[in-house]
Amino acid sequence: MSLVIGPLDLPAHVDEALAVQAVAFGLGPDEVAVRRQIVLRHMTYPGARALGATAGGRLVGFVYGMPNDRTHWWSTVVEPYLRARGHEDWLDGSFVITELHVHPAYQNRGVGRSLITTITDSATEPRSILSAIDIESPARGLYRSLGYEDLARQVLFPSAPRPYAVMGAPLPLRRR
C-alpha cells in the first residue's frame, strides 16, 4: 500500500489524528479530550503547521510543530532544565516538534522519519527541539539518528507520569 506524506489540515482532522495518537501513545478518552483542545489552540499559533501520512486514504501518522516561543507553556516548563545544563539558548531560533505519532501497524517503516524530516526541511529556524519520554525507545533512537542530542533529561511535566528528555538538532536533519 502506498503511503502519502503531505500537508494536513489538523483542526479539520483532529479527531482522526488523536485516534492515531491514542493507539500509538496509549491515551484514554479523557486524555484525548484534553489534548484535542491543546492541538486546536496550538494550530492557531504563528507558523504552526502539520503533515499527515495517509495509506489508502486513512491517516496513519502525523506531525505538527511551530517556531518555539518562550512564552508557550512547554518552553516555560523546560527552560529551567535547559538553563541548568547551559542549553537555554536552544529556546530561541528553534522549530519545536510538538507531536509526532505513527500508528503501531505502520511503525518501523520510515513513516516517522519522513514526517519529521519533511516538516523540518521547510523550517526557517536553524535548529529543532522536541521532548520525548526519557527511556531508550525506538522514538529516541530515530531522533538520535537524525542528529538530535539530549539537552536535558528527567524533565518533569505537570500531570505526566514519566520524565521526559528534551532533545535538539541542527537543521536540516541528518540523513542516513
C-alpha positions as CSV (number, residue, x, y, z in Angstrom):
1,M,0.0,0.0,0.0
2,S,1.4,3.4,-1.0
3,L,2.0,5.9,1.7
4,V,1.5,9.6,1.0
5,I,3.1,12.4,3.1
6,G,1.5,15.8,2.7
7,P,0.1,18.9,4.4
8,L,-2.6,18.1,7.0
9,D,-5.4,20.5,7.9
10,L,-5.0,19.3,11.5
11,P,-8.0,21.3,13.0
12,A,-10.3,19.6,10.4
13,H,-8.8,16.1,11.1
14,V,-8.1,16.5,14.8
15,D,-10.2,13.5,15.9
16,E,-8.6,11.3,13.2
17,A,-5.1,12.4,14.3
18,L,-5.9,11.9,18.0
19,A,-7.2,8.4,17.3
20,V,-3.7,7.6,15.9
21,Q,-2.0,9.2,18.9
22,A,-4.3,7.3,21.3
23,V,-3.3,4.0,19.9
24,A,0.4,4.9,19.5
25,F,0.8,6.5,22.9
26,G,-1.9,4.7,24.9
27,L,-4.2,7.5,25.7
28,G,-7.7,7.2,27.3
29,P,-10.8,9.2,26.3
30,D,-10.2,11.8,29.0
31,E,-6.6,12.5,27.9
32,V,-7.8,12.6,24.2
33,A,-10.4,15.3,25.1
34,V,-7.8,17.4,26.9
35,R,-5.3,17.0,24.0
36,R,-7.9,17.9,21.5
37,Q,-8.2,21.4,23.0
38,I,-4.4,21.8,23.2
39,V,-4.0,20.8,19.5
40,L,-6.7,23.2,18.3
41,R,-5.1,26.0,20.4
42,H,-1.6,25.2,19.1
43,M,-2.7,25.3,15.5
44,T,-3.7,29.0,15.9
45,Y,-0.1,29.9,16.8
46,P,2.0,31.8,14.2
47,G,3.9,29.4,12.0
48,A,2.2,26.2,13.3
49,R,1.9,23.6,10.6
50,A,1.1,19.9,10.3
51,L,1.8,17.0,8.0
52,G,-0.1,13.7,7.7
53,A,0.8,10.3,6.4
54,T,-2.1,8.5,4.7
55,A,-2.4,5.0,3.5
56,G,-5.4,4.1,1.4
57,G,-7.0,7.4,2.3
58,R,-6.6,6.7,6.0
59,L,-4.5,8.8,8.3
60,V,-1.8,6.6,9.8
61,G,0.6,9.2,11.2
62,F,1.0,12.9,11.8
63,V,3.5,15.5,12.9
64,Y,3.0,19.1,13.9
65,G,5.1,21.9,15.2
66,M,5.9,25.6,15.2
67,P,8.6,28.1,15.8
68,N,9.4,28.0,19.5
69,D,8.1,30.8,21.7
70,R,9.5,31.2,25.2
71,T,6.0,32.3,26.4
72,H,4.4,29.0,25.4
73,W,3.7,26.6,28.3
74,W,6.2,23.9,27.1
75,S,9.0,26.4,27.0
76,T,8.3,27.7,30.4
77,V,8.4,24.1,31.8
78,V,11.6,23.1,30.1
79,E,13.5,26.4,30.4
80,P,14.9,25.8,34.0
81,Y,16.1,22.3,33.0
82,L,17.9,23.7,29.9
83,R,19.3,26.6,31.8
84,A,20.8,24.2,34.4
85,R,22.6,22.4,31.6
86,G,23.7,25.6,29.8
87,H,21.4,25.0,26.9
88,E,18.8,27.7,27.4
89,D,19.7,29.3,24.1
90,W,18.0,26.4,22.3
91,L,14.7,28.0,23.2
92,D,15.4,30.7,20.6
93,G,15.7,30.1,16.8
94,S,14.2,26.6,17.1
95,F,11.4,24.8,15.4
96,V,9.7,22.7,18.0
97,I,8.2,19.3,17.1
98,T,5.1,19.3,19.3
99,E,3.7,15.9,18.4
100,L,4.9,13.0,16.2
101,H,2.8,9.8,16.2
102,V,2.6,6.8,13.9
103,H,0.0,4.1,14.2
104,P,1.7,0.9,15.5
105,A,0.8,-1.0,12.4
106,Y,2.9,1.4,10.3
107,Q,5.9,1.9,12.7
108,N,9.4,0.9,11.7
109,R,8.7,1.7,8.0
110,G,10.3,5.1,7.9
111,V,7.0,7.0,8.3
112,G,8.1,8.9,11.4
113,R,11.4,9.7,9.7
114,S,9.7,11.0,6.6
115,L,7.2,13.1,8.6
116,I,9.9,14.8,10.8
117,T,12.4,15.4,8.0
118,T,9.7,16.8,5.7
119,I,8.3,19.2,8.3
120,T,11.7,20.5,9.4
121,D,13.0,20.8,5.8
122,S,10.6,23.8,5.4
123,A,11.6,25.4,8.7
124,T,13.4,28.7,8.5
125,E,14.9,28.2,12.0
126,P,18.5,26.9,12.2
127,R,17.6,24.1,14.6
128,S,14.8,21.9,16.1
129,I,13.9,20.9,19.6
130,L,11.4,18.3,21.0
131,S,10.7,16.3,24.1
132,A,10.4,12.5,24.3
133,I,9.8,10.1,27.2
134,D,13.2,9.7,28.8
135,I,13.7,6.0,28.1
136,E,15.6,4.2,25.4
137,S,12.8,3.8,22.9
138,P,12.6,3.4,19.2
139,A,11.5,7.1,19.0
140,R,14.6,8.2,20.8
141,G,16.7,6.1,18.5
142,L,15.0,7.7,15.5
143,Y,15.7,11.2,16.9
144,R,19.4,10.4,17.5
145,S,19.8,9.0,14.0
146,L,18.5,12.4,12.7
147,G,21.1,14.3,14.8
148,Y,19.1,15.1,17.9
149,E,21.1,15.1,21.1
150,D,20.0,15.2,24.7
151,L,19.9,18.8,26.0
152,A,18.2,17.9,29.3
153,R,16.9,14.7,30.9
154,Q,14.5,13.8,33.7
155,V,12.3,16.7,32.8
156,L,9.0,16.6,34.7
157,F,5.9,17.9,33.1
158,P,2.9,18.6,35.4
159,S,0.4,15.6,35.1
160,A,2.9,13.5,33.1
161,P,3.6,10.2,34.9
162,R,7.1,9.7,33.4
163,P,10.0,12.0,33.0
164,Y,11.0,13.4,29.5
165,A,14.2,14.2,27.7
166,V,14.5,17.5,25.7
167,M,16.5,16.9,22.5
168,G,17.8,19.3,20.0
169,A,19.3,19.0,16.5
170,P,20.7,21.4,13.9
171,L,18.7,21.8,10.7
172,P,18.5,20.3,8.2
173,L,18.2,17.0,10.0
174,R,20.9,14.4,9.3
175,R,20.1,11.9,6.5
176,R,21.3,8.3,6.8
